[in-house]
Amino acid sequence: MKIQNIELFTVPPRWLFLKMTTDEGITGWGEATLEGHTGPVEAVVKEMAGYFIGKPTDRIEDLWQALYRSGFYRGGPVLMSAISGIDQALWDIRGKQLGQPVYQLLGGLVREKLKVYVWVGGNRGTTAGEDAAARVKAGYRAVKMNATANLEWIDSGAKLDETAARVQAVREAVGPEVGIAVDFHGRVHKGMAKALARTLDPFKLLFIEEPVLPENNEALAAIQQHTSTPIATGERMYTRWGFKKLLEQGAADIIQPDLSHAGGIWEVRKIAAMAEAYDVAVAPHCPLGPIAFAACLQLDFCTPNAFIQESSLGIHYNISADLLDYLADPTIFAFEAGYVKPPSGPGLGIELNEEKIRAAKAAGDWHRPSWRNEDGALAEW
């Protein structure tokens, strides 16, 4: 069976879907979403199509190696997001060809259900506690929130108190049994990250995420000395080579590779195996669409050190469409008591509403907000 055709669909709110068709009529779907850079990823996929059209669909490893290594310049978000979407579609086809979920092709189930966390609130405001209470009432057992709005390189204690008050409101709203993760979003510089991590320590958080930008990961060891809370990072890191130094440094307790950015299902499974050797947990990053989420679940259910999965259902980015909107069967991700069960269908385990995808108005490229501090200097978002 060979790859015959590929189509790309840019759909609201900010997702890029990829449909791969074989000469035997089997189709596979992938998600090559790269938030804010849809056009470049589309161009790379079309460029790569000149190589992979006509190739056998069952040579997933060989195709991955060829797409990655054939270029003199390798890695990075654009190239790897293109490869990620292609990889997901190939696994979807392979699973459908064999009549098995992808996780069965990668070693089989290691768990019967998986905890899911959802977002509460955005970057500012005082409703995080109310939002968290509503999520818990709906059955979820873990939530995540942003830590701060924009911060100066060195900022005031008042900003730390503001964050602490928001986290305290969430903790009081959900009680001690519910996990709370706090995302620093890479917008906090090292000097403030140490202080903020220590300030939040009493709330017994599930983890703090991206306390510094990934290009400053050497600072994680210093931050680690100021908190007992597990440290998570990795959503803006690509391939196993990108994670190698982080794991060797031993300053991250949880890695968060994104299956639509880091290289796809097979590459992230390799990254997870590396992390297991360093006693590091995996929590795939996924504020994206249904195909990316389905790919994450296939990985999670065959990966021993995966412990929780991010869901974009109701996230503040999903204004014009939400996680379930393009599924033929929206009940396929049946969240029960904060957990999701393994999809039983072949491939990625989902069926998409292709008619709705084709009818969707092409989304304009999403752009990250531009923040500036009081003195006019650009702030990290």
Backbone torsions as a table, in degrees:
resi	resn	phi	psi	omega
1	MET	NA	133.3	-174.7
2	LYS	-124.5	155.6	177.6
3	ILE	-73.0	125.9	-177.0
4	GLN	-106.1	-36.4	-172.4
5	ASN	-156.3	158.5	175.1
6	ILE	-142.0	139.0	176.8
7	GLU	-127.9	150.2	179.0
8	LEU	-122.7	140.6	-179.0
9	PHE	-131.9	119.2	173.5
10	THR	-95.4	115.3	-173.5
11	VAL	-127.1	154.0	175.5
12	PRO	-64.1	150.4	3.6
13	PRO	-83.6	-27.6	-177.6
14	ARG	-166.4	35.4	-169.8
15	TRP	-109.6	147.9	176.8
16	LEU	-120.0	108.8	179.1
17	PHE	-95.7	147.1	-177.6
18	LEU	-127.3	124.9	178.4
19	LYS	-112.8	123.4	179.0
20	MET	-111.5	131.4	-178.9
21	THR	-118.4	140.7	-180.0
22	THR	-103.0	167.6	178.6
23	ASP	-70.7	-8.6	175.7
24	GLU	-103.1	7.3	174.7
25	GLY	87.0	0.9	175.8
26	ILE	-80.6	135.6	179.4
27	THR	-114.0	148.7	175.3
28	GLY	-131.1	147.3	-178.2
29	TRP	-117.6	143.9	173.2
30	GLY	-137.7	165.4	177.2
31	GLU	-124.4	113.6	-178.0
32	ALA	-105.0	26.8	-178.7
33	THR	-55.4	128.8	168.0
34	LEU	-132.6	102.1	-171.0
35	GLU	-53.9	116.5	177.6
36	GLY	92.0	-3.7	-178.3
37	HIS	-139.6	45.4	-177.4
38	THR	-63.0	-47.2	-176.8
39	GLY	-56.2	-50.1	178.7
40	PRO	-60.2	-37.8	179.1
41	VAL	-66.9	-43.2	176.7
42	GLU	-56.4	-44.4	-178.6
43	ALA	-62.8	-40.2	-179.6
44	VAL	-67.9	-42.2	178.3
45	VAL	-59.2	-44.8	180.0
46	LYS	-64.4	-37.4	176.8
47	GLU	-65.5	-43.4	179.7
48	MET	-67.2	-27.0	-179.4
49	ALA	-58.0	-29.8	177.2
50	GLY	-60.2	-23.7	176.6
51	TYR	-92.3	-47.7	-168.3
52	PHE	-87.2	-18.1	174.8
53	ILE	-61.4	129.5	-178.8
54	GLY	92.8	-6.5	-179.9
55	LYS	-86.7	153.6	177.6
56	PRO	-63.9	138.5	-177.0
57	THR	-77.0	-19.0	-175.4
58	ASP	-87.9	-0.1	179.0
59	ARG	-98.9	61.4	-173.0
60	ILE	-65.1	-46.2	179.9
61	GLU	-61.5	-45.8	-178.3
62	ASP	-64.3	-41.5	178.1
63	LEU	-64.1	-42.0	178.9
64	TRP	-60.2	-47.8	-179.3
65	GLN	-60.6	-40.7	-179.0
66	ALA	-66.1	-44.8	-179.2
67	LEU	-66.1	-35.9	-178.2
68	TYR	-77.9	-44.8	-169.5
69	ARG	-92.8	-12.2	-177.2
70	SER	-73.8	-19.8	178.2
71	GLY	-93.0	143.5	177.1
72	PHE	-66.3	-36.4	177.1
73	TYR	-98.3	128.0	-171.9
74	ARG	-126.4	159.8	173.2
75	GLY	75.9	-168.0	-179.6
76	GLY	85.0	163.7	-171.6
77	PRO	-65.4	-39.4	-175.2
78	VAL	-71.2	-54.1	-179.4
79	LEU	-61.0	-43.1	-175.4
80	MET	-74.2	-28.9	175.5
81	SER	-67.8	-38.1	176.0
82	ALA	-62.6	-47.5	178.7
83	ILE	-63.0	-37.7	-179.1
84	SER	-60.7	-46.4	-180.0
85	GLY	-64.0	-39.4	177.8
86	ILE	-64.5	-44.6	179.5
87	ASP	-59.7	-46.0	179.7
88	GLN	-59.5	-43.4	-179.3
89	ALA	-64.9	-38.8	178.5
90	LEU	-63.7	-42.2	177.9
91	TRP	-67.3	-36.1	177.1
92	ASP	-61.8	-44.1	177.9
93	ILE	-64.1	-45.4	-177.9
94	ARG	-61.8	-42.7	178.5
95	GLY	-64.4	-41.0	178.4
96	LYS	-66.6	-38.3	179.0
97	GLN	-61.2	-39.3	-177.0
98	LEU	-95.7	-5.2	179.6
99	GLY	70.9	32.3	-176.3
100	GLN	-134.9	146.8	168.8
101	PRO	-62.0	152.9	-178.9
102	VAL	-58.6	-38.2	-177.5
103	TYR	-61.5	-26.5	176.6
104	GLN	-71.5	-25.5	178.9
105	LEU	-83.8	-10.8	-177.4
106	LEU	-114.9	25.5	175.1
107	GLY	118.6	-14.3	178.0
108	GLY	89.5	174.2	-175.1
109	LEU	-64.7	138.7	170.5
110	VAL	-115.7	-2.8	178.2
111	ARG	-155.1	160.7	-177.9
112	GLU	-97.1	-20.2	177.6
113	LYS	-155.8	163.0	-175.9
114	LEU	-136.0	134.4	177.9
115	LYS	-70.9	142.6	179.9
116	VAL	-121.0	142.3	171.5
117	TYR	-117.5	152.1	-179.0
118	VAL	-126.2	164.4	-177.3
119	TRP	-87.1	149.0	171.6
120	VAL	-129.7	128.9	176.8
121	GLY	67.8	176.9	176.8
122	GLY	-112.8	-127.3	-175.1
123	ASN	-96.3	-25.7	-177.2
124	ARG	-131.8	-176.1	173.3
125	GLY	96.6	174.3	-173.6
126	THR	-121.6	15.9	-175.3
127	THR	-97.4	5.6	-175.3
128	ALA	-59.1	-39.6	179.4
129	GLY	-63.6	-44.7	178.7
130	GLU	-64.6	-42.4	179.3
131	ASP	-61.8	-42.8	-179.0
132	ALA	-64.9	-41.6	179.3
133	ALA	-61.3	-39.1	179.2
134	ALA	-66.2	-38.7	179.1
135	ARG	-65.9	-41.5	179.0
136	VAL	-66.4	-39.4	177.2
137	LYS	-61.2	-32.0	178.1
138	ALA	-77.3	-6.9	173.9
139	GLY	114.8	-6.8	-178.1
140	TYR	-74.6	148.9	-177.3
141	ARG	-115.6	6.6	177.6
142	ALA	-155.5	141.3	179.9
143	VAL	-135.6	160.9	175.4
144	LYS	-133.4	146.0	-179.2
145	MET	-139.9	155.4	171.9
146	ASN	-75.0	147.5	-176.3
147	ALA	-78.3	-48.6	-168.4
148	THR	-142.2	167.5	162.6
149	ALA	-85.6	-157.5	-179.2
150	ASN	-66.1	142.9	179.2
151	LEU	-125.8	145.7	169.3
152	GLU	-69.5	165.4	175.6
153	TRP	-54.3	-45.4	170.8
154	ILE	-127.3	120.1	-171.4
155	ASP	-122.6	-174.3	-171.1
156	SER	-84.7	159.2	172.9
157	GLY	-64.2	-24.8	179.0
158	ALA	-62.0	-35.6	178.6
159	LYS	-66.3	-38.8	177.0
160	LEU	-64.4	-42.9	179.8
161	ASP	-63.7	-36.8	179.8
162	GLU	-63.0	-44.5	178.1
163	THR	-64.6	-45.3	-179.8
164	ALA	-58.8	-39.2	-179.3
165	ALA	-65.8	-38.9	179.4
166	ARG	-67.6	-42.4	179.5
167	VAL	-67.0	-39.8	178.3
168	GLN	-61.6	-39.3	178.9
169	ALA	-62.3	-38.5	178.7
170	VAL	-69.0	-44.5	-179.9
171	ARG	-61.2	-42.9	179.7
172	GLU	-66.8	-31.2	-178.0
173	ALA	-75.3	-31.7	-172.7
174	VAL	-107.7	-15.4	-179.8
175	GLY	84.8	179.4	-171.8
176	PRO	-79.1	-16.1	-173.7
177	GLU	-85.6	-19.0	-176.1
178	VAL	-89.1	134.3	178.8
179	GLY	-75.4	136.5	176.0
180	ILE	-123.2	121.0	173.5
181	ALA	-106.0	143.0	-178.8
182	VAL	-122.8	121.9	-175.6
183	ASP	-96.1	113.3	174.7
184	PHE	-75.4	-19.5	171.4
185	HIS	64.1	18.4	-178.5
186	GLY	67.4	8.3	-177.3
187	ARG	-92.3	-0.8	-178.0
188	VAL	-106.8	125.5	179.1
189	HIS	-80.9	163.3	-168.8
190	LYS	-52.3	-44.4	-176.9
191	GLY	-60.6	-39.1	179.5
192	MET	-84.5	-28.3	-179.0
193	ALA	-62.6	-39.0	178.2
194	LYS	-62.5	-46.0	-178.7
195	ALA	-66.7	-40.5	-178.4
196	LEU	-68.0	-40.0	178.5
197	ALA	-61.3	-42.4	179.4
198	ARG	-67.9	-38.4	179.8
199	THR	-61.8	-36.8	-176.0
200	LEU	-88.0	-8.2	-175.3
201	ASP	-55.4	-39.4	-177.4
202	PRO	-63.5	-15.2	-175.7
203	PHE	-85.7	0.9	176.1
204	LYS	49.9	61.3	-176.1
205	LEU	-74.7	156.6	174.4
206	LEU	-64.5	-46.2	172.5
207	PHE	-169.4	162.0	166.6
208	ILE	-108.5	139.7	-170.4
209	GLU	-113.9	138.4	178.3
210	GLU	41.4	59.9	179.5
211	PRO	-60.5	-25.9	171.1
212	VAL	-137.2	166.1	176.0
213	LEU	-60.1	148.8	-178.1
214	PRO	-60.4	-26.7	177.2
215	GLU	-72.3	-8.7	176.6
216	ASN	-113.4	28.4	-176.0
217	ASN	-61.1	-19.7	177.5
218	GLU	-63.1	-19.0	178.8
219	ALA	-77.9	-12.5	-176.5
220	LEU	-61.3	-35.7	-179.4
221	ALA	-62.3	-39.1	178.3
222	ALA	-68.8	-41.0	179.3
223	ILE	-64.9	-36.2	-179.7
224	GLN	-58.2	-28.8	-179.0
225	GLN	-74.5	-10.2	-175.4
226	HIS	-108.1	6.4	-177.6
227	THR	-154.4	152.6	171.4
228	SER	-100.0	-1.4	-179.6
229	THR	-75.2	136.1	175.8
230	PRO	-57.4	141.9	-179.8
231	ILE	-105.8	131.0	179.8
232	ALA	-119.4	144.6	174.4
233	THR	-163.3	169.6	173.1
234	GLY	128.5	-3.5	-177.0
235	GLU	-66.6	-23.5	178.8
236	ARG	-111.0	39.5	177.1
237	MET	-127.0	150.3	-167.6
238	TYR	-134.4	135.5	177.0
239	THR	66.2	165.5	179.8
240	ARG	-66.4	-27.0	178.7
241	TRP	-70.1	-31.9	177.0
242	GLY	-68.6	-28.7	-178.6
243	PHE	-91.2	-10.0	-172.7
244	LYS	-59.0	-51.7	-176.8
245	LYS	-66.3	-39.1	178.8
246	LEU	-58.1	-45.0	-179.4
247	LEU	-68.5	-37.7	178.5
248	GLU	-64.6	-34.1	-179.1
249	GLN	-71.1	-26.6	175.7
250	GLY	71.8	20.6	-176.0
251	ALA	-101.2	-1.3	177.1
252	ALA	-111.7	136.1	178.8
253	ASP	-95.7	-23.1	-177.8
254	ILE	-138.7	133.3	171.8
255	ILE	-108.3	149.9	-173.4
256	GLN	-129.5	57.8	177.2
257	PRO	-62.4	145.4	178.8
258	ASP	-100.9	122.4	-175.3
259	LEU	-68.8	-11.6	174.6
260	SER	-98.4	-0.4	179.7
261	HIS	-125.5	-36.4	-167.7
262	ALA	-84.3	-9.6	178.3
263	GLY	135.7	0.7	177.2
264	GLY	97.9	-171.8	-174.5
265	ILE	-64.0	-49.7	-173.9
266	TRP	-67.9	-40.1	179.4
267	GLU	-67.8	-41.1	179.8
268	VAL	-69.5	-30.9	174.2
269	ARG	-62.2	-37.3	176.8
270	LYS	-68.2	-40.8	177.7
271	ILE	-61.9	-42.2	179.6
272	ALA	-62.9	-37.7	178.3
273	ALA	-66.4	-38.6	174.3
274	MET	-60.4	-44.7	-178.8
275	ALA	-63.7	-38.0	179.4
276	GLU	-59.9	-37.5	179.2
277	ALA	-66.0	-22.6	178.0
278	TYR	-101.8	11.4	179.0
279	ASP	61.4	39.6	-178.3
280	VAL	-113.0	136.4	-179.1
281	ALA	-82.9	164.1	-179.3
282	VAL	-124.6	133.1	175.6
283	ALA	-139.5	87.6	-172.8
284	PRO	-54.5	136.0	176.6
285	HIS	-75.1	133.9	-179.6
286	CYS	-162.8	71.7	171.5
287	PRO	-89.4	34.9	-168.8
288	LEU	-114.9	-152.6	-171.6
289	GLY	-93.5	-172.5	-171.9
290	PRO	-68.4	-31.0	-179.9
291	ILE	-70.5	-44.7	177.4
292	ALA	-60.9	-42.0	-179.7
293	PHE	-64.7	-42.1	177.7
294	ALA	-61.9	-40.4	177.8
295	ALA	-62.6	-41.6	178.3
296	CYS	-59.9	-43.9	-179.2
297	LEU	-62.9	-38.0	177.8
298	GLN	-60.6	-40.1	177.1
299	LEU	-68.8	-47.5	-174.6
300	ASP	-58.0	-38.8	-173.0
301	PHE	-80.4	-5.6	174.5
302	CYS	-120.7	13.8	-174.1
303	THR	-120.1	111.9	-173.8
304	PRO	-58.0	-37.6	-174.6
305	ASN	-93.5	6.7	169.4
306	ALA	-76.3	132.7	-174.3
307	PHE	-128.3	-16.2	-179.3
308	ILE	-160.9	154.8	-178.2
309	GLN	-129.3	131.1	174.5
310	GLU	-72.9	139.5	174.1
311	SER	-123.0	140.4	179.1
312	SER	-91.5	6.0	-177.7
313	LEU	-59.7	116.9	179.0
314	GLY	78.9	8.7	179.9
315	ILE	-65.8	154.8	-173.7
316	HIS	-67.1	-14.9	175.8
317	TYR	-76.5	-25.6	-171.7
318	ASN	-85.4	76.2	-175.7
319	ILE	-87.8	-46.3	-174.4
320	SER	-99.7	-8.6	175.9
321	ALA	-160.8	154.6	-178.3
322	ASP	-126.1	177.9	-169.6
323	LEU	-53.8	-38.3	-171.0
324	LEU	-94.5	-3.5	-166.9
325	ASP	-69.3	-26.6	-177.0
326	TYR	-102.0	11.3	179.1
327	LEU	-90.2	140.0	174.3
328	ALA	-66.0	-34.1	177.6
329	ASP	-125.3	94.8	-177.1
330	PRO	-64.0	-12.8	-179.3
331	THR	-85.4	-0.3	-174.8
332	ILE	-61.4	-34.8	174.5
333	PHE	-94.9	78.7	-175.8
334	ALA	-84.6	99.0	179.1
335	PHE	-79.5	121.2	-179.3
336	GLU	-128.4	119.3	178.6
337	ALA	53.1	37.3	176.6
338	GLY	84.1	6.3	-179.3
339	TYR	-123.0	159.8	172.5
340	VAL	-125.0	143.0	179.2
341	LYS	-91.9	159.8	-178.9
342	PRO	-65.7	134.4	174.5
343	PRO	-62.5	138.7	-175.9
344	SER	-99.0	-12.3	-177.9
345	GLY	-73.7	165.0	-179.4
346	PRO	-71.4	159.3	-180.0
347	GLY	66.0	-130.9	178.2
348	LEU	-75.9	-10.6	174.4
349	GLY	84.3	11.5	-179.9
350	ILE	-127.6	156.5	171.6
351	GLU	-122.0	128.6	-176.6
352	LEU	-94.3	152.0	174.4
353	ASN	-85.5	88.1	-173.4
354	GLU	-65.3	-33.3	178.7
355	GLU	-61.1	-41.9	179.1
356	LYS	-69.5	-37.0	178.2
357	ILE	-62.9	-45.4	-178.6
358	ARG	-67.9	-30.0	-179.4
359	ALA	-82.7	-16.2	-176.6
360	ALA	-63.7	135.3	177.0
361	LYS	-69.6	128.3	-179.3
362	ALA	-53.1	127.6	-178.5
363	ALA	-75.3	137.7	169.5
364	GLY	-67.1	148.6	-175.1
365	ASP	-61.5	131.7	179.0
366	TRP	-72.4	140.6	177.2
367	HIS	-125.3	137.1	178.7
368	ARG	-65.5	148.1	177.0
369	PRO	-60.9	151.0	176.2
370	SER	-106.5	114.2	-177.1
371	TRP	-108.6	143.5	173.8
372	ARG	-132.3	146.0	178.2
373	ASN	-78.3	175.8	-175.4
374	GLU	-58.9	-30.1	-179.2
375	ASP	-86.3	2.0	178.3
376	GLY	94.5	-7.2	179.8
377	ALA	-73.8	143.5	178.8
378	LEU	-62.1	135.6	178.8
379	ALA	-110.9	151.8	174.6
380	GLU	-67.6	142.6	173.5
381	TRP	-111.7	NA	NA
